[in-house]
């Protein structure tokens, strides 16, 4: 099992496995062909309210993860789908945030790894 994360603005690679967009909004300036995702799981992304509250503020990171985990707990079917994909091969969670260290895909990967 392997869960990778990659920015939407980075080119896809042959090793990405199943590419899943995990943002609620489509990445600005990227076409569907360029992004080359297998699925777009809007329902697994942070809610609009949480996303706006967080605003990519590093000081809110730990609280963001707590709140996001509660939202993920409320999406058992979507989480189970991602866990199943991960058990069957590599998946790459695609996100658009500029910060590569603290973003929803990083938090989601941590959450999923705990589920497996």
PyMOL commands that place a pseudoatom at each C-alpha (Angstrom):
pseudoatom trace, name=CA, resn=UNK, resi=1, chain=A, elem=C, hetatm=0, pos=[0.000, 0.000, 0.000]
pseudoatom trace, name=CA, resn=UNK, resi=2, chain=A, elem=C, hetatm=0, pos=[1.293, 3.400, -0.927]
pseudoatom trace, name=CA, resn=UNK, resi=3, chain=A, elem=C, hetatm=0, pos=[-0.345, 6.821, -0.712]
pseudoatom trace, name=CA, resn=UNK, resi=4, chain=A, elem=C, hetatm=0, pos=[1.437, 9.625, -2.487]
pseudoatom trace, name=CA, resn=UNK, resi=5, chain=A, elem=C, hetatm=0, pos=[0.485, 13.279, -2.678]
pseudoatom trace, name=CA, resn=UNK, resi=6, chain=A, elem=C, hetatm=0, pos=[1.186, 15.619, -5.566]
pseudoatom trace, name=CA, resn=UNK, resi=7, chain=A, elem=C, hetatm=0, pos=[0.283, 19.183, -6.474]
pseudoatom trace, name=CA, resn=UNK, resi=8, chain=A, elem=C, hetatm=0, pos=[-2.177, 19.606, -9.305]
pseudoatom trace, name=CA, resn=UNK, resi=9, chain=A, elem=C, hetatm=0, pos=[0.381, 21.805, -11.056]
pseudoatom trace, name=CA, resn=UNK, resi=10, chain=A, elem=C, hetatm=0, pos=[3.021, 19.074, -11.177]
pseudoatom trace, name=CA, resn=UNK, resi=11, chain=A, elem=C, hetatm=0, pos=[2.974, 16.855, -14.268]
pseudoatom trace, name=CA, resn=UNK, resi=12, chain=A, elem=C, hetatm=0, pos=[1.574, 13.340, -13.797]
pseudoatom trace, name=CA, resn=UNK, resi=13, chain=A, elem=C, hetatm=0, pos=[3.988, 10.421, -13.818]
pseudoatom trace, name=CA, resn=UNK, resi=14, chain=A, elem=C, hetatm=0, pos=[3.638, 6.781, -14.799]
pseudoatom trace, name=CA, resn=UNK, resi=15, chain=A, elem=C, hetatm=0, pos=[4.230, 5.802, -11.166]
pseudoatom trace, name=CA, resn=UNK, resi=16, chain=A, elem=C, hetatm=0, pos=[1.310, 7.787, -9.698]
pseudoatom trace, name=CA, resn=UNK, resi=17, chain=A, elem=C, hetatm=0, pos=[-1.117, 4.885, -9.798]
pseudoatom trace, name=CA, resn=UNK, resi=18, chain=A, elem=C, hetatm=0, pos=[-4.730, 5.956, -9.344]
pseudoatom trace, name=CA, resn=UNK, resi=19, chain=A, elem=C, hetatm=0, pos=[-4.817, 9.776, -9.328]
pseudoatom trace, name=CA, resn=UNK, resi=20, chain=A, elem=C, hetatm=0, pos=[-7.591, 11.277, -7.180]
pseudoatom trace, name=CA, resn=UNK, resi=21, chain=A, elem=C, hetatm=0, pos=[-8.336, 14.986, -6.904]
pseudoatom trace, name=CA, resn=UNK, resi=22, chain=A, elem=C, hetatm=0, pos=[-9.185, 15.658, -3.247]
pseudoatom trace, name=CA, resn=UNK, resi=23, chain=A, elem=C, hetatm=0, pos=[-10.075, 19.365, -3.457]
pseudoatom trace, name=CA, resn=UNK, resi=24, chain=A, elem=C, hetatm=0, pos=[-13.589, 20.775, -3.468]
pseudoatom trace, name=CA, resn=UNK, resi=25, chain=A, elem=C, hetatm=0, pos=[-12.666, 23.253, -6.226]
pseudoatom trace, name=CA, resn=UNK, resi=26, chain=A, elem=C, hetatm=0, pos=[-11.053, 22.451, -9.571]
pseudoatom trace, name=CA, resn=UNK, resi=27, chain=A, elem=C, hetatm=0, pos=[-7.448, 23.755, -9.679]
pseudoatom trace, name=CA, resn=UNK, resi=28, chain=A, elem=C, hetatm=0, pos=[-7.219, 27.126, -11.384]
pseudoatom trace, name=CA, resn=UNK, resi=29, chain=A, elem=C, hetatm=0, pos=[-5.734, 27.141, -14.861]
pseudoatom trace, name=CA, resn=UNK, resi=30, chain=A, elem=C, hetatm=0, pos=[-5.429, 23.349, -15.214]
pseudoatom trace, name=CA, resn=UNK, resi=31, chain=A, elem=C, hetatm=0, pos=[-7.358, 21.478, -17.889]
pseudoatom trace, name=CA, resn=UNK, resi=32, chain=A, elem=C, hetatm=0, pos=[-8.851, 18.030, -17.349]
pseudoatom trace, name=CA, resn=UNK, resi=33, chain=A, elem=C, hetatm=0, pos=[-6.318, 16.583, -19.789]
pseudoatom trace, name=CA, resn=UNK, resi=34, chain=A, elem=C, hetatm=0, pos=[-3.382, 18.224, -18.005]
pseudoatom trace, name=CA, resn=UNK, resi=35, chain=A, elem=C, hetatm=0, pos=[-4.519, 17.065, -14.581]
pseudoatom trace, name=CA, resn=UNK, resi=36, chain=A, elem=C, hetatm=0, pos=[-5.191, 13.525, -15.751]
pseudoatom trace, name=CA, resn=UNK, resi=37, chain=A, elem=C, hetatm=0, pos=[-7.146, 12.322, -12.704]
pseudoatom trace, name=CA, resn=UNK, resi=38, chain=A, elem=C, hetatm=0, pos=[-9.006, 9.040, -12.434]
pseudoatom trace, name=CA, resn=UNK, resi=39, chain=A, elem=C, hetatm=0, pos=[-11.593, 10.552, -10.119]
pseudoatom trace, name=CA, resn=UNK, resi=40, chain=A, elem=C, hetatm=0, pos=[-12.558, 13.762, -8.357]
pseudoatom trace, name=CA, resn=UNK, resi=41, chain=A, elem=C, hetatm=0, pos=[-13.746, 13.097, -4.823]
pseudoatom trace, name=CA, resn=UNK, resi=42, chain=A, elem=C, hetatm=0, pos=[-15.207, 16.460, -3.797]
pseudoatom trace, name=CA, resn=UNK, resi=43, chain=A, elem=C, hetatm=0, pos=[-17.003, 14.844, -0.867]
pseudoatom trace, name=CA, resn=UNK, resi=44, chain=A, elem=C, hetatm=0, pos=[-13.694, 13.875, 0.775]
pseudoatom trace, name=CA, resn=UNK, resi=45, chain=A, elem=C, hetatm=0, pos=[-12.388, 17.455, 0.651]
pseudoatom trace, name=CA, resn=UNK, resi=46, chain=A, elem=C, hetatm=0, pos=[-12.737, 19.817, 3.609]
pseudoatom trace, name=CA, resn=UNK, resi=47, chain=A, elem=C, hetatm=0, pos=[-16.076, 21.615, 3.701]
pseudoatom trace, name=CA, resn=UNK, resi=48, chain=A, elem=C, hetatm=0, pos=[-16.252, 25.155, 2.360]
pseudoatom trace, name=CA, resn=UNK, resi=49, chain=A, elem=C, hetatm=0, pos=[-16.709, 26.409, 5.911]
pseudoatom trace, name=CA, resn=UNK, resi=50, chain=A, elem=C, hetatm=0, pos=[-13.605, 24.583, 7.169]
pseudoatom trace, name=CA, resn=UNK, resi=51, chain=A, elem=C, hetatm=0, pos=[-11.564, 25.595, 4.154]
pseudoatom trace, name=CA, resn=UNK, resi=52, chain=A, elem=C, hetatm=0, pos=[-12.461, 29.272, 4.603]
pseudoatom trace, name=CA, resn=UNK, resi=53, chain=A, elem=C, hetatm=0, pos=[-11.866, 29.139, 8.371]
pseudoatom trace, name=CA, resn=UNK, resi=54, chain=A, elem=C, hetatm=0, pos=[-8.428, 27.571, 7.902]
pseudoatom trace, name=CA, resn=UNK, resi=55, chain=A, elem=C, hetatm=0, pos=[-7.293, 29.908, 5.129]
pseudoatom trace, name=CA, resn=UNK, resi=56, chain=A, elem=C, hetatm=0, pos=[-3.940, 28.067, 4.975]
pseudoatom trace, name=CA, resn=UNK, resi=57, chain=A, elem=C, hetatm=0, pos=[-2.901, 29.692, 8.260]
pseudoatom trace, name=CA, resn=UNK, resi=58, chain=A, elem=C, hetatm=0, pos=[-0.041, 27.581, 9.701]
pseudoatom trace, name=CA, resn=UNK, resi=59, chain=A, elem=C, hetatm=0, pos=[-1.108, 28.534, 13.234]
pseudoatom trace, name=CA, resn=UNK, resi=60, chain=A, elem=C, hetatm=0, pos=[-4.459, 26.811, 12.627]
pseudoatom trace, name=CA, resn=UNK, resi=61, chain=A, elem=C, hetatm=0, pos=[-2.929, 23.596, 11.190]
pseudoatom trace, name=CA, resn=UNK, resi=62, chain=A, elem=C, hetatm=0, pos=[-3.381, 21.337, 14.239]
pseudoatom trace, name=CA, resn=UNK, resi=63, chain=A, elem=C, hetatm=0, pos=[-6.963, 22.491, 14.806]
pseudoatom trace, name=CA, resn=UNK, resi=64, chain=A, elem=C, hetatm=0, pos=[-7.657, 22.139, 11.075]
pseudoatom trace, name=CA, resn=UNK, resi=65, chain=A, elem=C, hetatm=0, pos=[-6.612, 18.478, 11.247]
pseudoatom trace, name=CA, resn=UNK, resi=66, chain=A, elem=C, hetatm=0, pos=[-8.906, 17.858, 14.228]
pseudoatom trace, name=CA, resn=UNK, resi=67, chain=A, elem=C, hetatm=0, pos=[-11.875, 19.450, 12.470]
pseudoatom trace, name=CA, resn=UNK, resi=68, chain=A, elem=C, hetatm=0, pos=[-11.104, 17.766, 9.152]
pseudoatom trace, name=CA, resn=UNK, resi=69, chain=A, elem=C, hetatm=0, pos=[-10.925, 14.352, 10.859]
pseudoatom trace, name=CA, resn=UNK, resi=70, chain=A, elem=C, hetatm=0, pos=[-14.440, 14.928, 12.210]
pseudoatom trace, name=CA, resn=UNK, resi=71, chain=A, elem=C, hetatm=0, pos=[-15.627, 15.668, 8.695]
pseudoatom trace, name=CA, resn=UNK, resi=72, chain=A, elem=C, hetatm=0, pos=[-13.890, 12.549, 7.386]
pseudoatom trace, name=CA, resn=UNK, resi=73, chain=A, elem=C, hetatm=0, pos=[-15.499, 10.456, 10.140]
pseudoatom trace, name=CA, resn=UNK, resi=74, chain=A, elem=C, hetatm=0, pos=[-18.848, 11.625, 8.757]
pseudoatom trace, name=CA, resn=UNK, resi=75, chain=A, elem=C, hetatm=0, pos=[-17.913, 10.309, 5.255]
pseudoatom trace, name=CA, resn=UNK, resi=76, chain=A, elem=C, hetatm=0, pos=[-17.372, 6.574, 5.910]
pseudoatom trace, name=CA, resn=UNK, resi=77, chain=A, elem=C, hetatm=0, pos=[-18.263, 5.461, 2.380]
pseudoatom trace, name=CA, resn=UNK, resi=78, chain=A, elem=C, hetatm=0, pos=[-15.825, 7.842, 0.695]
pseudoatom trace, name=CA, resn=UNK, resi=79, chain=A, elem=C, hetatm=0, pos=[-13.089, 6.983, 3.204]
pseudoatom trace, name=CA, resn=UNK, resi=80, chain=A, elem=C, hetatm=0, pos=[-13.705, 3.262, 2.669]
pseudoatom trace, name=CA, resn=UNK, resi=81, chain=A, elem=C, hetatm=0, pos=[-13.420, 3.757, -1.085]
pseudoatom trace, name=CA, resn=UNK, resi=82, chain=A, elem=C, hetatm=0, pos=[-10.025, 5.438, -0.726]
pseudoatom trace, name=CA, resn=UNK, resi=83, chain=A, elem=C, hetatm=0, pos=[-8.812, 2.803, 1.733]
pseudoatom trace, name=CA, resn=UNK, resi=84, chain=A, elem=C, hetatm=0, pos=[-9.824, 0.087, -0.725]
pseudoatom trace, name=CA, resn=UNK, resi=85, chain=A, elem=C, hetatm=0, pos=[-7.978, 1.820, -3.569]
pseudoatom trace, name=CA, resn=UNK, resi=86, chain=A, elem=C, hetatm=0, pos=[-4.875, 2.133, -1.369]
pseudoatom trace, name=CA, resn=UNK, resi=87, chain=A, elem=C, hetatm=0, pos=[-4.998, -1.536, -0.381]
pseudoatom trace, name=CA, resn=UNK, resi=88, chain=A, elem=C, hetatm=0, pos=[-5.009, -2.518, -4.050]
pseudoatom trace, name=CA, resn=UNK, resi=89, chain=A, elem=C, hetatm=0, pos=[-2.099, -0.375, -5.223]
pseudoatom trace, name=CA, resn=UNK, resi=90, chain=A, elem=C, hetatm=0, pos=[-0.601, 3.060, -5.227]
pseudoatom trace, name=CA, resn=UNK, resi=91, chain=A, elem=C, hetatm=0, pos=[-2.878, 6.082, -5.111]
pseudoatom trace, name=CA, resn=UNK, resi=92, chain=A, elem=C, hetatm=0, pos=[-1.869, 9.708, -5.508]
pseudoatom trace, name=CA, resn=UNK, resi=93, chain=A, elem=C, hetatm=0, pos=[-3.931, 12.377, -3.785]
pseudoatom trace, name=CA, resn=UNK, resi=94, chain=A, elem=C, hetatm=0, pos=[-3.977, 15.501, -5.942]
pseudoatom trace, name=CA, resn=UNK, resi=95, chain=A, elem=C, hetatm=0, pos=[-4.328, 18.951, -4.350]
pseudoatom trace, name=CA, resn=UNK, resi=96, chain=A, elem=C, hetatm=0, pos=[-3.879, 22.565, -5.474]
pseudoatom trace, name=CA, resn=UNK, resi=97, chain=A, elem=C, hetatm=0, pos=[-2.597, 24.337, -2.330]
pseudoatom trace, name=CA, resn=UNK, resi=98, chain=A, elem=C, hetatm=0, pos=[0.740, 26.134, -2.578]
pseudoatom trace, name=CA, resn=UNK, resi=99, chain=A, elem=C, hetatm=0, pos=[2.022, 24.802, 0.745]
pseudoatom trace, name=CA, resn=UNK, resi=100, chain=A, elem=C, hetatm=0, pos=[3.338, 21.288, 0.181]
pseudoatom trace, name=CA, resn=UNK, resi=101, chain=A, elem=C, hetatm=0, pos=[3.752, 20.499, 3.889]
pseudoatom trace, name=CA, resn=UNK, resi=102, chain=A, elem=C, hetatm=0, pos=[0.445, 21.539, 5.422]
pseudoatom trace, name=CA, resn=UNK, resi=103, chain=A, elem=C, hetatm=0, pos=[-2.605, 21.021, 3.237]
pseudoatom trace, name=CA, resn=UNK, resi=104, chain=A, elem=C, hetatm=0, pos=[-5.707, 18.837, 3.126]
pseudoatom trace, name=CA, resn=UNK, resi=105, chain=A, elem=C, hetatm=0, pos=[-3.977, 16.055, 1.158]
pseudoatom trace, name=CA, resn=UNK, resi=106, chain=A, elem=C, hetatm=0, pos=[-1.300, 15.707, 3.843]
pseudoatom trace, name=CA, resn=UNK, resi=107, chain=A, elem=C, hetatm=0, pos=[-3.969, 15.542, 6.552]
pseudoatom trace, name=CA, resn=UNK, resi=108, chain=A, elem=C, hetatm=0, pos=[-6.018, 13.082, 4.488]
pseudoatom trace, name=CA, resn=UNK, resi=109, chain=A, elem=C, hetatm=0, pos=[-3.028, 10.802, 3.906]
pseudoatom trace, name=CA, resn=UNK, resi=110, chain=A, elem=C, hetatm=0, pos=[-2.332, 10.699, 7.675]
pseudoatom trace, name=CA, resn=UNK, resi=111, chain=A, elem=C, hetatm=0, pos=[-5.971, 9.858, 8.317]
pseudoatom trace, name=CA, resn=UNK, resi=112, chain=A, elem=C, hetatm=0, pos=[-6.079, 7.124, 5.669]
pseudoatom trace, name=CA, resn=UNK, resi=113, chain=A, elem=C, hetatm=0, pos=[-2.853, 5.518, 6.888]
pseudoatom trace, name=CA, resn=UNK, resi=114, chain=A, elem=C, hetatm=0, pos=[-4.435, 5.178, 10.320]
pseudoatom trace, name=CA, resn=UNK, resi=115, chain=A, elem=C, hetatm=0, pos=[-7.440, 3.411, 8.760]
pseudoatom trace, name=CA, resn=UNK, resi=116, chain=A, elem=C, hetatm=0, pos=[-5.386, 0.718, 7.069]
for i in range(1, 116): cmd.bond("trace and resi %d" % i, "trace and resi %d" % (i + 1))
show_as sticks, trace
zoom trace
